[in-house]
Amino acid sequence: MAYGPIARDQSSSGNGPFRCRITADSPVEEVAPLLLDIRADGDYARVDTLDLNLGAVPILFVDDDGLSSYEDYPLRILDRLQYTYHEWNTWRDGPVSADWLGRYETVIWHCGALGNISSYSEQEQMPIAGYLDAGGRLLVAGSSITEALCIYGDASDRQFYHECLDVDHGAHFPRNSR
């Protein structure tokens, strides 16, 4: 595909659309590298690689620790284990919708080492409840979740904690499996 000369601050759609086709016999949940060889007049050359996820991505990692970087540790573990995941940053991307949660088999909700949440907002609680009711798997991680929802939260936060997350405040582990 050729784009012809492109001046600074301009773009070109080239001589045709760039398309990628994933066939039915392609491996699912693997990453395929797409090598880009970029050349321009004046001896400009650059090679870059884009990773294309093939098929469904099984894990959504929700970074809900504000501007902290406590998510680096669990993300390094996911990378080391070569799990394919999408990352959603609530500070940057806003609340996660129920539709988006429903795309994933497993959701890891990371609240940070300092529990940087005052409580889950209703915008977060409703989609999480729907996701769990539909059979989704959720791992919530953070050091002050019980404190944030049960001590500083209101009655609906405590109800969410006990009934939706199915946690016994005194035991700090699920009463039964969902």
C-alpha positions in Angstrom: 0.0 0.0 0.0 1.4 3.4 -0.9 0.3 6.7 0.5 2.2 9.1 -1.7 3.7 12.3 -0.4 2.2 13.5 2.9 3.0 17.0 4.1 3.3 17.8 7.8 0.0 18.0 9.6 -1.8 16.2 6.7 -3.0 12.6 6.2 -3.6 10.3 3.4 -5.9 7.3 3.0 -3.5 5.8 0.4 -4.5 3.8 -2.6 -6.8 1.5 -0.7 -8.0 0.5 2.8 -5.7 -1.4 5.0 -7.4 -4.7 5.9 -6.6 -7.6 8.1 -8.5 -10.9 7.8 -8.5 -13.5 10.5 -9.6 -16.9 9.1 -11.9 -19.3 10.9 -8.9 -21.7 11.5 -6.8 -19.0 13.2 -5.7 -19.9 16.8 -8.0 -18.2 19.4 -6.7 -16.1 22.2 -3.2 -15.7 20.7 -1.4 -12.6 19.7 -0.3 -12.2 16.1 2.5 -9.7 15.3 1.9 -7.3 12.5 5.2 -5.9 11.2 5.0 -2.3 9.8 7.8 -1.2 7.5 7.5 2.6 7.2 9.6 4.4 4.6 9.5 8.0 3.3 11.6 10.3 1.1 14.7 11.6 2.7 15.9 8.2 3.9 13.3 8.0 6.6 12.7 4.4 7.7 11.1 2.9 10.7 10.0 -0.6 11.6 7.3 -1.1 14.2 5.2 -4.0 15.4 1.6 -4.0 16.4 0.2 -7.0 18.3 -3.2 -8.2 17.1 -5.3 -10.2 19.6 -7.0 -13.1 17.8 -10.4 -14.0 19.2 -11.8 -13.1 22.5 -9.6 -11.7 25.2 -10.6 -13.6 28.4 -9.5 -11.1 31.1 -10.4 -7.5 31.9 -8.1 -5.8 34.3 -9.8 -2.7 35.9 -7.3 -0.2 37.3 -9.4 1.6 39.9 -6.6 3.0 42.2 -6.8 6.6 41.0 -3.4 7.9 39.8 -1.3 5.4 41.8 0.8 2.8 40.0 0.0 -0.1 42.2 -1.4 -2.0 39.2 2.2 -2.5 37.8 2.8 -5.5 40.0 -0.3 -7.6 39.0 0.1 -6.5 35.4 3.7 -7.8 35.4 2.4 -11.1 36.7 -0.2 -11.4 34.0 2.4 -10.5 31.4 4.9 -13.0 32.8 2.2 -15.8 32.7 1.4 -14.7 29.1 -2.2 -14.1 29.9 -4.1 -12.0 27.3 -6.0 -9.1 28.9 -7.4 -5.7 28.3 -6.8 -2.9 30.8 -9.4 -0.4 31.8 -8.3 2.6 33.8 -11.3 4.2 35.6 -9.5 7.5 36.0 -8.8 7.8 32.3 -11.7 5.8 30.8 -14.5 6.4 33.3 -16.8 3.8 34.8 -16.9 0.4 33.1 -20.3 -0.4 31.5 -22.2 -3.7 32.0 -21.9 -4.4 28.3 -18.1 -4.1 28.5 -17.8 -6.3 31.5 -20.0 -8.9 29.9 -17.3 -9.4 27.1 -14.9 -11.1 29.5 -14.8 -14.4 31.3 -12.9 -12.9 34.2 -12.6 -9.4 35.6 -9.8 -8.4 37.9 -10.7 -5.2 39.8 -7.7 -3.6 41.3 -8.3 -0.9 44.0 -4.6 -0.3 44.9 -2.5 -1.0 47.9 -3.9 2.0 49.8 -7.5 1.4 48.9 -7.8 4.6 47.0 -11.5 4.3 46.7 -13.9 5.9 49.1 -16.5 3.4 47.9 -17.6 1.8 44.7 -19.9 4.3 43.0 -23.4 3.2 41.9 -22.1 3.5 38.3 -19.6 0.7 39.2 -21.8 -1.4 41.5 -24.7 -1.9 39.1 -22.6 -3.3 36.2 -20.6 -5.5 38.7 -23.8 -6.9 40.1 -25.2 -7.7 36.6 -21.9 -9.3 35.6 -21.8 -11.6 38.7 -25.5 -12.4 38.3 -24.8 -13.5 34.7 -22.1 -15.9 35.9 -19.0 -13.7 35.5 -15.9 -14.3 37.6 -14.6 -11.4 39.6 -11.5 -11.0 41.7 -11.4 -7.7 43.7 -8.0 -6.8 45.1 -7.1 -3.9 47.4 -6.1 -3.4 51.0 -8.9 -1.2 52.3 -12.0 -2.4 50.4 -13.8 -3.6 53.6 -13.1 -0.3 55.3 -14.1 1.8 52.3 -17.4 0.0 51.7 -18.4 -1.0 55.2 -17.1 1.7 57.5 -17.0 4.8 55.3 -19.7 3.7 52.8 -23.4 4.1 53.2 -26.1 1.4 53.5 -26.1 0.6 49.8 -22.3 0.1 49.8 -22.6 -2.3 52.7 -25.4 -4.1 50.9 -23.3 -4.3 47.8 -20.4 -5.7 49.8 -22.4 -8.4 51.6 -24.9 -9.4 49.0 -23.2 -8.8 45.7 -19.6 -9.5 46.5 -20.8 -12.1 49.0 -18.3 -11.3 51.7 -18.8 -11.7 55.4 -17.3 -8.5 56.9 -15.8 -10.3 59.9 -14.4 -13.3 57.9 -12.9 -11.4 54.9 -13.6 -14.3 52.6 -16.6 -15.5 50.6 -19.4 -17.3 52.5 -20.1 -19.5 49.5 -19.2 -19.6 45.8 -21.3 -18.0 43.1 
